[in-house]
Amino acid sequence: AAAAQAAAGASQLAAAYTNMGGALRSLGRSAEAAACYAHAAALQPAWPEAHANLGAALKDGGRHDEAATAYRAALALRPGWGDALAQLVHTLQCVCEWGPEREALDAALVAAVRADLAAGRTPPVQPFHAMSYAWPADLVVGLASAYARAAAAAAVALPPPFPDVALPHPPRAPLPPTTRLRIAFVSSDL
């Protein structure tokens, strides 16, 4: 009974550290967030989310080698986990790590993204990240389309900013083949 009580206490404390880490990370305090996530991982070493959260905070702080180690720990606990795999590949990309494992990681990530797309899920790879990978064009387009659908669904669910003001869209019109498209990128971190 004492061991079960201690395990329950460790689990609750790990959750508290995780919540505190999330709050600190949202405030841009990555070093403090990493410390909280490290405590959570120490308390619950078999909890893959604790290691993935630690990796995210370390990556935010520019500690990419340590972040990669944390993501690998998460993947050792939950092999094939798309979120951790995507973050590991992106972390390795940030430090130009092209070692022997990279090809296998890329192949696993492509397979995970294709599986998510086939199942109608939004994959964990950001479209801007995917553009820097040597991926087939159809995969990058599919990924961007999935994110566009998710963004459109989220936008429809929001209440209108000015309920009393109509904001009509212009009518659709076919474009002649010689028309030049003007495209803009919208991002919170540009």
N, C-alpha and C positions, 0 to 999 in steps of 0.2 A: 504494500500500500504506500509506503514511503517513497519507493522508487517511482511509482506512477504519479504521485503527487509532485515529486521533483521534476519529472518529465513534463507534466502539465505546466508547472511554473516556468520552466525553461522555454516552453513553447509560447506562453503568454509574454514573457519578457522579450523573446525574439521578435514577436509581432509588434511589441511596443517600440523596439529599436528600429524595426523596419518602417513603421509609421513616422517616427522622428526623422529617420533618414530621408524619407520621401518629402517631408516638409522642408528640411534643410536643402535638399537638392532643388526643390522648386524655388527656393530663395537664392540659388546660385552658390551655395556654400558647399561645394563638392568635397572638400577635405573633411569637413565635419560629417557630411552625409556618408562618406566612405567609412569613417570610423564607426558610425552607427550600424551600417550594413555588415562591417567586419564583426562586430559584436553579435549581430543576429546569426551570422554564419558560424561563429564559434559556438553559440548556444544550440544551434540546429544544423550541424554539419551535413546532414543528409537532405536539407531543404534546398533544391536547386534555385528557387527564386531568390534566396538570400545571396547566393553567389552571383547570380545574374544582376541583381541590384547593385552589389558591390562593384561588379565590372562596369556598370553604367556610370556610377559616381567616379570611379577611377578614370574612366575615359573622359568624362566631363572635365576632370582636373588635368588632363594631358598625360596621365600615367598609363600609357598604352600597354606597355609590357605587363604591368600588374593586372590591367583590365583583361588582357588576353588570358592570363592565368586563371582569373576568376570565371571567365566565360567557359574555359575548358573544364573547370570544376563543375559548373552547372551542366555542361553536356555529358560529363562522366556520370552524373546522377540521373540525367534524363536524355539519353542518346536520341539524336534526331530532332531535338526541340528547336523549331524554326526560329523563334525569337532570339535565343542565345546563339544559334548558328549564324544568323544574319548579323548580329552585333560582333561576333568574333571575326567574321570575314571583313566587316567594315573596319574594325580596329586594326587588323593586320594590314588593310589597305592604307590606313592613315600613317603607318610607319614603314610602308613599302617592304613588308615582309613577304617575300616570294619563295619561301622555303618549300621543301618537298611535300609538306602536308597541304599546301595551298590548293593544289589541283584537286585533291580529294574533297576538300572543304567546298570549293567552288561547285563541283559536281553535285555534292549533297545539297547545297543551297539551291541550285537550279532545280533539282528534283523536288525539293520542298515547295518552292515557289510554283512550279507547274502543278503540284498536287493541290495547293491552296486554290489556284485559279480554276482548276477542274471542278473543285468542290464548291466554287462560288464564294470562297473566303478571301478577304483582303490579306495578301501576304505580308510578312513582317519587314520586307525590304522596301526602303524608301525609293520612289522613282528616280530621284536625283542621284542616289547612290548607284542604282542599277545602270545608269548611263555611263558610269566610269568602269563598269565591268565588261569583260569581253563576252557578252551574252548575245544570242541571236536577237535580231530586231523584233521578231514576233513576240518574244518573251517580254522585252522591255515595254512594248506597246500594250500588251495584255496587263502588265503590272500597272502602268500608268492609267489604263482604263479602269481597273479595279479601284484604284485610289480616287479617280474622278467620280465613280459611282458612289463610293462611300462618302465623299465630300458633298455630293448632291443630295444624298439621303439625309445627311446631318443638317444641311442648309434648309431643306424642306421642313424638318422637324422644329426649326427655330421659329419663334414668333416673329412677325414682321417688326422691324425697328420703329416704324411709324404707321400704326394700324389705320390711321385715317387718310394716309397718302397712298395713292395708287402709283406703283412703279412699273409701268408696262415695259415689256421687252419689244424691241423693234421686230417687225415681221421677218420671217426667214425669207431669204432670197437666194436663188442659185447664183453661184459665182462663175463668170466666164473663165475659161481655161487660162487666160493670160493675167488674171487678177492676182496680185501679190497679197499673200496673207500677212497680216500683222498679228503677232502673237506676243502676249505678255506673260510673265511669270509672277505669281503671287506667293509670297512666303513670309512667315513671321521672322525668319532669321536671315534675310538678305541684307 
